[in-house]
Amino acid sequence: MVSFDVSSFNWIAIVAAGVSAWIIGGIWFSPPLFGRRWMAALGLKPEQAGNPAPGFIAALVNSIIGATFLRLVFGAANVTVVSDGILVALIIWFAFILLPSAPSLLFTKGSPTAFAIVQAQHAIAMIAMGAMLTAIR
C-alpha cells in the first residue's frame, strides 16, 4: 500500500531540490541563455514581459511542491540511489510532462522552438531534483 506519510521526509532535501529546479529555470530563461530566443519564438518583446517577481515566486513554490511529490513517488518506488532518482525523474518528465504537452503544438499551432526550450528546461530541472532528493538523504 502506498503511504502518504511525510513525517520521514528530509525537508531540507526537498527545499534544496525545489530551489535547484527554480535556479535552473531562472538561468535557462535568462536573456543571455534562452530567454530572448524563447520570447522571440512566442512572438513577444522583452518590454511585454512586465514584472517578473510574481512569476518567480510562483515558480519557486511550484518547484518545491513538485519536489515534494517527486519524493512521494521515490518513496513508493523505493528509489534510494542517485542514478535511479535521475531515471525515475526523467520517466516522470517524459510520461507526465512532455507527452501530455506535445499535442498542444498541433492544436494551438504553437512554436516548436519555444516548446523545445521549455521541455529541455523541464527535463534538466527534473534531473536536478531527482539527483538532489536521492543524494541528500
C-alpha positions as CSV (number, residue, x, y, z in Angstrom):
1,M,0.0,0.0,0.0
2,V,1.2,3.5,-0.8
3,S,1.8,5.7,2.2
4,F,1.4,9.4,2.1
5,D,3.1,9.9,5.4
6,V,5.5,12.7,5.0
7,S,6.9,12.6,8.6
8,S,10.1,10.9,7.5
9,F,10.8,13.3,4.6
10,N,14.0,15.3,4.6
11,W,12.5,18.7,4.1
12,I,16.0,20.2,3.6
13,A,16.5,17.9,0.7
14,I,13.0,18.8,-0.7
15,V,13.5,22.5,-0.4
16,A,17.0,22.2,-1.9
17,A,15.7,20.2,-4.8
18,G,12.9,22.7,-5.4
19,V,15.3,25.6,-5.2
20,S,17.7,23.9,-7.6
21,A,15.0,23.5,-10.2
22,W,14.0,27.1,-9.7
23,I,17.5,28.3,-10.2
24,I,17.9,26.2,-13.3
25,G,14.7,27.8,-14.7
26,G,16.0,31.3,-13.8
27,I,19.3,30.7,-15.6
28,W,17.7,28.9,-18.5
29,F,15.2,31.7,-19.3
30,S,17.7,34.5,-18.6
31,P,18.3,36.7,-21.7
32,P,21.9,35.6,-22.2
33,L,20.9,31.9,-22.4
34,F,17.5,31.1,-23.9
35,G,15.2,34.0,-22.7
36,R,15.5,36.1,-25.8
37,R,15.1,33.2,-28.1
38,W,12.1,31.8,-26.2
39,M,10.4,35.1,-26.1
40,A,11.0,35.7,-29.8
41,A,9.6,32.2,-30.6
42,L,6.5,33.2,-28.7
43,G,6.3,36.5,-30.6
44,L,6.9,38.6,-27.5
45,K,9.2,41.6,-26.9
46,P,11.1,42.0,-23.6
47,E,9.0,45.1,-22.7
48,Q,5.9,43.0,-22.9
49,A,7.1,40.7,-20.1
50,G,6.1,43.0,-17.3
51,N,7.1,42.5,-13.7
52,P,8.8,39.0,-13.3
53,A,8.5,38.9,-9.5
54,P,5.1,37.2,-9.3
55,G,6.3,34.6,-11.8
56,F,9.5,33.9,-9.9
57,I,7.6,33.4,-6.6
58,A,5.0,31.1,-8.2
59,A,7.8,29.1,-9.9
60,L,9.6,28.7,-6.6
61,V,6.5,27.5,-4.8
62,N,5.7,25.1,-7.7
63,S,9.2,23.7,-7.7
64,I,9.1,22.9,-4.0
65,I,5.6,21.3,-4.4
66,G,6.9,19.3,-7.3
67,A,9.9,18.2,-5.3
68,T,7.6,17.1,-2.5
69,F,5.5,14.9,-4.9
70,L,8.6,13.6,-6.6
71,R,9.8,12.5,-3.1
72,L,6.4,10.7,-2.6
73,V,7.0,8.8,-5.8
74,F,10.5,7.9,-4.8
75,G,9.2,6.5,-1.5
76,A,6.6,4.4,-3.3
77,A,9.1,3.2,-5.8
78,N,11.8,2.6,-3.2
79,V,14.3,4.9,-5.0
80,T,17.4,5.4,-2.9
81,V,20.3,5.9,-5.3
82,V,21.1,8.9,-7.5
83,S,21.1,7.1,-10.8
84,D,17.6,5.7,-10.0
85,G,16.4,9.1,-8.9
86,I,17.5,10.6,-12.2
87,L,16.0,7.8,-14.2
88,V,12.6,7.9,-12.4
89,A,12.6,11.7,-12.6
90,L,13.2,11.5,-16.4
91,I,10.5,8.9,-16.8
92,I,8.0,11.2,-15.0
93,W,9.1,14.1,-17.1
94,F,8.6,12.1,-20.3
95,A,5.3,10.4,-19.4
96,F,3.6,13.2,-17.4
97,I,5.1,16.5,-18.7
98,L,6.4,16.0,-22.3
99,L,3.8,13.6,-23.7
100,P,0.7,15.4,-22.5
101,S,2.1,18.8,-23.6
102,A,3.1,17.7,-27.1
103,P,-0.4,17.7,-28.7
104,S,-0.6,21.4,-27.9
105,L,1.8,22.1,-30.8
106,L,-0.7,20.6,-33.2
107,F,-3.9,22.1,-31.8
108,T,-2.6,25.6,-31.0
109,K,0.0,26.0,-33.8
110,G,2.5,26.8,-31.0
111,S,6.1,27.4,-31.6
112,P,8.2,24.2,-31.8
113,T,11.3,26.3,-30.7
114,A,9.5,27.6,-27.6
115,F,8.2,24.1,-26.8
116,A,11.7,22.6,-27.1
117,I,13.2,25.3,-24.9
118,V,10.6,24.8,-22.2
119,Q,10.8,21.0,-22.3
120,A,14.6,20.9,-22.2
121,Q,14.4,23.1,-19.1
122,H,11.8,20.8,-17.5
123,A,14.0,17.7,-18.2
124,I,17.1,19.3,-16.7
125,A,15.2,20.5,-13.7
126,M,13.7,17.1,-13.1
127,I,17.2,15.5,-13.4
128,A,18.4,18.0,-10.7
129,M,15.5,17.3,-8.4
130,G,15.9,13.5,-8.8
131,A,19.6,13.7,-8.1
132,M,19.2,16.0,-5.1
133,L,16.4,14.1,-3.5
134,T,18.5,10.9,-3.6
135,A,21.9,12.4,-2.8
136,I,20.7,14.3,0.3
137,R,19.1,11.7,2.5
